[in-house]
């Protein structure tokens, strides 16, 4: 919104300006009408209007003198000059002040509206250009591209960036991966716009927001007076973005530094944000609270390789229960608890996928299903970025591998059982019964039930439920789907029953799982 003040010593002119113009429709906020230029001059230093509409002929100081004085402290402020005197000298002074327009009394309403609209357009364009210039200089400073700190401070000061003590908050859009996955790249710019607006609103515009990458922005705050309220305001930003736009963000917060140390602040905020790998999405992570990330020696690396071998053997043995325990031990008890370096986690995970691929190929099995999973985990623009996410993706790969091995075993032993399993997989989202499946496979119910238990290691109902829950986890990634819709899509007519089954298998309700695990 463009902030406007009006200065005129005539009462009816002031009342008319306030009440006869729909300022909101012009994208303007009418701040105040002044009856004398001296008061206007002093209060403009506080109000910082973008546009001043002023009469020329007033006692004590004319409107042009006032405008010239305002320009000294507010160099980007624009003016519309009004006078009852059609004199060329006034016009020359107004041009010198770079006035947006020069209007004669009595004012023509349409001409005034047109003049305000043109002023708004010009001011918005100027604000955008100034904002871009400030962002570029701030980003260069944050990245250390201006090596001489005295020169950096001078350049920042020339752009009216004069903060003393600062905190930088690195903000990451947690929706980024799903946006790219669904081919909705244009939403990234809309999300960044909403993030900016929420930051400016929370800090009353007394901050700067810089776009560092498509999915990351930096919020730079002058922390001299409002440090105690910082966390409340950051939580407010998160809540507003989530409730109003379904945007999930994680924040990394630096220590307090001077503007001279803006690069150090930015580096701290990025390091805090990296803790998302261990703490999960949606957190506000302070640099002062993070602990050292652990490297690993050769002996430790050999232990990790051994655990990897155990996982491969458990897949071959088709033992889902022990497999899940080994995976949790690796990702949560070791990687997460001890904060193992990210590149080591990636290396072990990639090697594990390679070993699974090699093992399945040795049985002449198709491994195409691994390609998409691997891309999702490690493709730079959409990779999974928390240990929880990597664990659930690896868990899915291992379970799919076991199922593939079991189904292959079934095929070689009993084609009818294989046919029944295929039918369940193709129709898991329908109203399935053991009786109907037995008829489809030309088997008795008791024999089918016993063989399913023997070959899959679980009963009929548990197998169907596990298929449905795995599919529902994929669907929960879509923020546009409600829980009740997902329940129907995976075969549950009662979403409350679905929620109970979901919690039984995952330990979370669907909403809790979406918040904490996706």
DOGU-715798 format. One line per field, with one value per residue (C-alpha): residue number from 1; x, y, z; residue in one letter. Coordinates in steps of 0.5 Angstrom, whole numbers. Example, Ala and Ser with C-alpha at 12.3 -4.5 7.8 and 13.67 -1.06 7.14 Angstrom:
<atoms>
resi = (1	2)
c1 = (25	27)
c2 = (-9	-2)
c3 = (16	14)
resn = (A	S)
</atoms>
This chain:
<atoms>
resi = (1	2	3	4	5	6	7	8	9	10	11	12	13	14	15	16	17	18	19	20	21	22	23	24	25	26	27	28	29	30	31	32	33	34	35	36	37	38	39	40	41	42	43	44	45	46	47	48	49	50	51	52	53	54	55	56	57	58	59	60	61	62	63	64	65	66	67	68	69	70	71	72	73	74	75	76	77	78	79	80	81	82	83	84	85	86	87	88	89	90	91	92	93	94	95	96	97	98	99	100	101	102	103	104	105	106	107	108	109	110	111	112	113	114	115	116	117	118	119	120	121	122	123	124	125	126	127	128	129	130	131	132	133	134	135	136	137	138	139	140	141	142	143	144	145	146	147	148	149	150	151	152	153	154	155	156	157	158	159	160	161	162	163	164	165	166	167	168	169	170	171	172	173	174	175	176	177	178	179	180	181	182	183	184	185	186	187	188	189	190	191	192	193	194	195	196	197	198	199	200	201	202	203	204	205	206	207	208	209	210	211	212	213	214	215	216	217	218	219	220	221	222	223	224	225	226	227	228	229	230	231	232	233	234	235	236	237	238	239	240	241	242	243	244	245	246	247	248	249	250	251	252	253	254	255	256	257	258	259	260	261	262	263	264	265	266	267	268	269	270	271	272	273	274	275	276	277	278	279	280	281	282	283	284	285	286	287	288	289	290	291	292	293	294	295	296	297	298	299	300	301	302	303	304	305	306	307	308	309	310	311	312	313	314	315	316	317	318	319	320	321	322	323	324	325	326	327	328	329	330	331	332	333	334	335	336	337	338	339	340	341	342	343	344	345	346	347	348	349	350	351	352	353	354	355	356	357	358	359	360	361	362	363	364	365	366	367	368	369	370	371	372	373	374	375	376	377	378	379	380	381	382	383	384	385	386	387	388	389	390	391	392	393	394	395	396	397	398	399	400	401	402	403	404	405	406	407	408	409	410	411	412	413	414	415	416	417	418	419	420	421	422	423	424	425	426	427	428	429	430	431	432	433	434	435	436	437	438	439	440	441	442	443	444	445	446	447	448	449	450	451	452	453	454	455	456	457	458	459	460	461	462	463	464	465	466	467	468	469	470	471	472	473	474	475	476	477	478	479	480	481	482	483	484	485	486	487	488	489	490	491	492	493	494	495	496	497	498	499	500	501	502	503	504	505	506	507	508	509	510	511	512	513	514	515	516	517	518)
c1 = (0	2	2	-1	-1	-5	-3	-8	-10	-17	-22	-26	-21	-18	-25	-26	-19	-21	-28	-29	-23	-24	-16	-16	-18	-12	-8	-7	-7	-9	-5	-7	-9	-5	-7	0	6	11	7	7	14	16	11	13	20	16	10	15	10	11	6	5	-1	0	-3	2	-1	0	2	9	12	9	8	14	19	16	16	24	25	21	26	32	30	26	29	24	18	14	9	3	3	-4	-5	-10	-5	-3	4	10	15	11	11	18	20	15	19	25	23	21	13	9	4	2	-6	-10	-16	-21	-19	-22	-24	-22	-16	-14	-16	-12	-6	-6	-6	0	4	2	5	11	12	11	16	21	20	21	27	30	28	32	38	38	37	43	47	45	46	53	55	52	56	62	63	65	71	73	68	69	67	61	58	59	55	50	49	48	42	39	41	44	42	46	45	42	40	39	34	35	28	27	20	19	14	19	20	13	12	17	15	8	11	8	14	10	8	15	14	7	10	16	11	7	13	16	9	9	16	14	8	11	16	12	17	23	27	29	28	33	31	38	35	28	27	31	30	34	30	35	32	35	35	36	30	25	30	25	19	23	21	14	14	18	12	7	10	10	3	0	4	1	-6	-7	-3	-1	6	11	17	24	28	35	37	44	47	46	52	54	52	60	59	53	57	58	51	49	53	51	43	45	49	43	38	42	40	33	37	36	31	26	22	18	22	26	33	38	45	47	43	46	52	57	56	60	65	67	73	75	73	66	65	67	61	56	58	57	50	49	51	46	40	42	41	35	32	34	31	25	24	21	20	28	29	25	29	36	34	31	38	42	38	35	40	46	45	40	43	50	49	53	55	50	55	56	49	48	54	52	44	47	51	45	41	46	47	39	39	45	42	35	39	42	35	33	28	26	29	26	22	28	30	24	26	33	32	27	32	38	36	39	32	28	32	29	32	31	33	26	24	31	29	22	24	29	24	19	25	27	19	18	24	22	15	18	22	16	12	17	18	10	10	15	11	4	1	-6	-3	1	-6	-9	-3	-4	-11	-10	-5	-9	-16	-13	-17	-24	-28	-24	-26	-22	-28	-28	-21	-21	-26	-22	-16	-20	-18	-21	-22	-18	-12	-12	-11	-6	-2	-2	0	6	9	8	9	2	-5	-10	-13	-6	-3	-9	-8	-1	-2	-7	-3	3	-1	-4	3	4	-2	-1	4	-1	-3	-10	-12	-16	-16	-23	-21	-15	-19	-24	-18	-15	-21	-24	-31	-30	-24	-24	-23	-18	-15	-14	-11	-6	-4	-3	2	5	4	1	-5	-5	-5	1	4	3	6	12	14	13)
c2 = (0	7	12	18	25	31	38	44	50	50	45	43	41	37	33	32	29	24	23	23	19	11	11	3	2	6	2	7	8	15	17	24	31	37	44	47	45	46	40	36	37	34	28	26	24	19	17	16	17	15	21	28	32	39	46	51	58	57	61	61	56	55	48	48	50	44	39	41	40	33	31	32	26	22	23	18	21	24	30	33	40	44	51	57	61	59	62	59	60	55	50	51	50	44	41	42	38	33	33	28	33	40	41	48	49	48	41	37	30	26	29	28	21	20	24	19	13	15	17	10	7	11	10	2	2	6	2	-5	-2	0	-7	-10	-6	-7	-14	-15	-11	-15	-21	-20	-17	-24	-28	-24	-21	-15	-16	-9	-8	-1	-1	-5	-1	5	2	-1	6	9	5	7	0	3	-3	-4	-10	-16	-23	-27	-32	-37	-39	-46	-47	-55	-55	-54	-62	-63	-57	-59	-66	-64	-59	-53	-49	-42	-44	-42	-35	-34	-38	-33	-27	-30	-31	-24	-21	-25	-23	-15	-16	-19	-14	-8	-7	-6	-11	-14	-20	-23	-29	-33	-39	-41	-45	-41	-33	-29	-25	-19	-16	-10	-13	-7	-6	-13	-19	-21	-22	-25	-32	-30	-27	-32	-37	-32	-32	-40	-40	-35	-38	-45	-43	-38	-41	-49	-47	-50	-47	-49	-43	-42	-37	-33	-30	-23	-19	-12	-11	-11	-18	-20	-26	-29	-28	-31	-37	-38	-38	-43	-48	-48	-49	-55	-58	-60	-66	-69	-65	-65	-60	-54	-52	-46	-47	-43	-43	-42	-49	-53	-58	-61	-65	-72	-74	-82	-86	-92	-96	-93	-93	-101	-101	-98	-102	-108	-106	-105	-112	-114	-111	-114	-121	-119	-117	-124	-127	-123	-122	-115	-115	-115	-111	-105	-106	-105	-99	-95	-97	-94	-88	-86	-89	-88	-82	-78	-79	-78	-73	-76	-72	-71	-74	-80	-81	-80	-85	-91	-90	-90	-96	-99	-98	-100	-107	-108	-107	-112	-117	-117	-117	-123	-126	-124	-119	-112	-106	-100	-99	-96	-91	-86	-87	-86	-80	-77	-78	-75	-71	-64	-60	-64	-69	-71	-67	-70	-77	-78	-78	-82	-87	-88	-88	-93	-97	-97	-99	-105	-107	-107	-111	-116	-116	-117	-123	-126	-125	-129	-134	-135	-135	-141	-145	-143	-139	-139	-136	-131	-129	-128	-123	-119	-119	-116	-111	-109	-108	-106	-99	-103	-107	-114	-120	-127	-130	-126	-127	-134	-135	-131	-135	-142	-143	-145	-139	-143	-145	-138	-135	-140	-139	-132	-132	-137	-133	-126	-127	-123	-125	-123	-117	-114	-115	-111	-105	-105	-104	-98	-95	-95	-92	-87	-84	-82	-79	-75	-71	-68	-62	-61	-68	-68	-74	-76	-76	-80	-86	-87	-87	-93	-97	-94	-91	-89	-84	-85	-92	-91	-86	-91	-96	-91	-90	-97	-98	-91	-89	-83	-80	-78	-70	-72	-76	-70	-65	-69	-74	-71)
c3 = (0	-2	4	3	7	5	7	6	11	9	13	7	3	8	10	2	1	7	5	-2	-5	-4	-2	-1	-9	-11	-7	-2	6	8	14	16	14	16	17	17	14	20	23	17	16	23	23	16	19	23	18	12	7	0	-3	0	-3	-2	-3	-4	-1	6	12	15	10	3	0	-4	2	6	0	-1	7	7	1	5	10	5	-2	-5	-3	-9	-9	-12	-12	-11	-12	-14	-18	-25	-24	-28	-23	-18	-24	-25	-17	-17	-23	-20	-14	-19	-17	-20	-22	-21	-21	-20	-16	-16	-16	-22	-18	-25	-26	-18	-19	-25	-22	-16	-20	-24	-18	-15	-21	-21	-14	-14	-20	-16	-10	-14	-17	-10	-7	-12	-12	-4	-5	-9	-5	1	-2	-4	3	6	1	2	-5	-2	2	5	10	10	3	4	10	6	0	5	8	1	0	7	10	17	22	28	31	26	26	20	19	14	11	7	4	6	0	-5	-7	-8	-12	-17	-17	-19	-24	-21	-21	-22	-15	-12	-14	-11	-4	-4	-5	1	6	4	6	12	15	13	17	23	23	21	15	19	16	9	6	1	-4	-4	-8	-10	-4	1	3	8	13	16	22	26	33	37	41	40	41	47	42	36	37	38	31	28	30	28	21	21	23	18	12	14	16	10	5	7	7	11	13	17	20	22	26	27	33	34	30	28	20	19	20	16	12	19	21	14	15	22	20	14	19	24	18	16	23	20	17	24	28	22	18	21	27	29	30	33	32	39	41	35	37	33	27	28	23	23	23	19	25	25	18	18	23	18	13	17	19	11	10	16	12	5	9	12	6	3	9	8	15	15	23	24	18	21	27	23	19	25	29	23	21	28	34	30	24	28	35	34	28	23	17	11	6	10	11	3	2	6	3	-4	-3	1	-5	-10	-6	-6	-14	-15	-10	-14	-21	-18	-18	-25	-22	-25	-21	-25	-19	-15	-20	-18	-11	-12	-16	-10	-5	-8	-14	-12	-14	-10	-5	1	7	13	16	18	10	8	13	10	3	5	9	3	-2	3	4	-4	-5	0	-3	-10	-7	-4	-10	-14	-9	-10	-17	-17	-12	-13	-19	-16	-10	-14	-18	-11	-9	-16	-15	-8	-10	-16	-12	-5	-6	-7	-2	-1	2	3	0	-7	-8	-6	-12	-17	-15	-15	-8	-2	3	9	4	1	8	10	4	5	12	10	4	6	14	15	15	9	13	15	8	5	11	10	2	4	9	4	-1	4	6	-1	-2	4	1	-3	1	-3	-1	5	10	9	1	2	6	0	-5	-1	1	7	7	14	15	23	22	17	22	27	23	20	27	29	23	24	31	28	26	19	21	26	21	15	20	23	18	11)
resn = (X	X	X	X	X	X	X	X	X	X	X	X	X	X	X	X	X	X	X	X	X	X	X	X	X	X	X	X	X	X	X	X	X	X	X	X	X	X	X	X	X	X	X	X	X	X	X	X	X	X	X	X	X	X	X	X	X	X	X	X	X	X	X	X	X	X	X	X	X	X	X	X	X	X	X	X	X	X	X	X	X	X	X	X	X	X	X	X	X	X	X	X	X	X	X	X	X	X	X	X	X	X	X	X	X	X	X	X	X	X	X	X	X	X	X	X	X	X	X	X	X	X	X	X	X	X	X	X	X	X	X	X	X	X	X	X	X	X	X	X	X	X	X	X	X	X	X	X	X	X	X	X	X	X	X	X	X	X	X	X	X	X	X	X	X	X	X	X	X	X	X	X	X	X	X	X	X	X	X	X	X	X	X	X	X	X	X	X	X	X	X	X	X	X	X	X	X	X	X	X	X	X	X	X	X	X	X	X	X	X	X	X	X	X	X	X	X	X	X	X	X	X	X	X	X	X	X	X	X	X	X	X	X	X	X	X	X	X	X	X	X	X	X	X	X	X	X	X	X	X	X	X	X	X	X	X	X	X	X	X	X	X	X	X	X	X	X	X	X	X	X	X	X	X	X	X	X	X	X	X	X	X	X	X	X	X	X	X	X	X	X	X	X	X	X	X	X	X	X	X	X	X	X	X	X	X	X	X	X	X	X	X	X	X	X	X	X	X	X	X	X	X	X	X	X	X	X	X	X	X	X	X	X	X	X	X	X	X	X	X	X	X	X	X	X	X	X	X	X	X	X	X	X	X	X	X	X	X	X	X	X	X	X	X	X	X	X	X	X	X	X	X	X	X	X	X	X	X	X	X	X	X	X	X	X	X	X	X	X	X	X	X	X	X	X	X	X	X	X	X	X	X	X	X	X	X	X	X	X	X	X	X	X	X	X	X	X	X	X	X	X	X	X	X	X	X	X	X	X	X	X	X	X	X	X	X	X	X	X	X	X	X	X	X	X	X	X	X	X	X	X	X	X	X	X	X	X	X	X	X	X	X	X	X	X	X	X	X	X	X	X	X	X	X	X	X	X	X	X	X	X	X	X	X	X	X	X	X	X	X	X	X	X	X	X	X	X	X	X	X	X	X	X	X	X	X	X	X	X	X	X	X	X	X	X	X	X	X)
</atoms>
